[in-house]
């Protein structure tokens, strides 16, 4: 998640969006908070990693509440 060459897609609602910069950092901070058990009640994250033939990585973060 912290590697800058990994594409990150965020799905919250109907349409996933690619995130970068400050928006990506904020999303990663929320995921870390969730993994440490400090997320708001009813928060949930599902993460999936995809690789293409060239081994490029895309991370999909699905957020729900």
PyMOL commands that set and color helices and strands:
alter all, ss='L'
color gray80, all
select helices_A, chain A and resi 21-35
alter helices_A, ss='H'
color red, helices_A
select strands_A, chain A and resi 7-11+17-19+44-51+57-64
alter strands_A, ss='S'
color yellow, strands_A
deselect
rebuild
show_as cartoon
